[in-house]
Amino acid sequence: MQPTAADLASYRHHGHLTVPGLFDAATTDAAIADIEAWGRTFLAELPPARRAWYVDGGVKAREVLRKLDNPHHHREPVRAMARNDALVQWVEALIGPGVSVYFSQIFFKSPEGGGPKPAHQDNFYFGPSDLEGVVTAWIALDDSTIDNGCLFFGEGTHLGPVIPHIAPPDEPFNLQLPADVLARQPMVSAPVPRGGVSFHHGNTFHQSGPNHSTRWRRACALHYVNARTTFDHPALPYDAALRLRIT
Ligand SMILES: O=C(O)CCC(=O)C(=O)O
């Protein structure tokens, strides 16, 4: 499926866009097998000081990971997805040519308690020189639904500014939009079938709910940047050496 003028107009209007069926079941199954194996090793070796960021506090019955960072650097199946021609064609249509992956994340969201991700703007975290230069491609590795914690977006919020975020005192890394801002902003659900991709602009408010279901909601977020954009004022430390040139 190629981007049409109507797709691009929809993205420019809403600040996000869902494209079903970019990856087949064999690809998502292979990615899941690989990240599960990686996650088991990572969790076994995780030092106590880093547990608060990576372990999902919502799941009490067992210890499960919430996320993993930079799979595009560490894992070949994710690197292959990041280079996928069809995906890259969409990314270039959205932010222009000469794209790289700047950062990436696996979000596990375990059944029966996988925790929510508070509302935020990626551009606050990354601090790009050009606010139009960043797009996130969020690949659904499982069907994502309201029940298992799909993404929600603030329609049109990409047209507004980057807003200063706050963090709970015991979680300085968990940057999020202030409650008074969110009280004025309806958030709309965006379920994505397995293998589909949800693209969002770096300024778009987004969040995900808890997983109340008995099904996993795993996803891989690839944060792409175009050739002209640099990261001048990141809110958290990111390793620029991991920027992976794609085109
Ligand atoms: O998958 C999630 O729950 C959060 C995703 C997210 O914040 C992102 O892709 O930027």
The ligand as an SDF file (V2000), in Angstrom:
LIG
                    3D

 10  9  0  0  0  0  0  0  0  0999 V2000
    3.2830    1.8550   23.1550 O   0  0  0  0  0  0  0  0  0  0  0  0
    3.0920    2.6340   24.0810 C   0  0  0  0  0  0  0  0  0  0  0  0
    2.4070    2.3200   25.0290 O   0  0  0  0  0  0  0  0  0  0  0  0
    3.7010    4.0240   24.0690 C   0  0  0  0  0  0  0  0  0  0  0  0
    4.2300    4.3830   22.7220 C   0  0  0  0  0  0  0  0  0  0  0  0
    4.8940    5.7130   22.6340 C   0  0  0  0  0  0  0  0  0  0  0  0
    4.8730    6.5010   23.5510 O   0  0  0  0  0  0  0  0  0  0  0  0
    5.5630    6.0580   21.3830 C   0  0  0  0  0  0  0  0  0  0  0  0
    5.6020    5.2280   20.4590 O   0  0  0  0  0  0  0  0  0  0  0  0
    6.0790    7.1950   21.2620 O   0  0  0  0  0  0  0  0  0  0  0  0
  1  2  2  0
  2  3  1  0
  2  4  1  0
  4  5  1  0
  5  6  1  0
  6  7  2  0
  6  8  1  0
  8  9  2  0
  8 10  1  0
M  END
$$$$
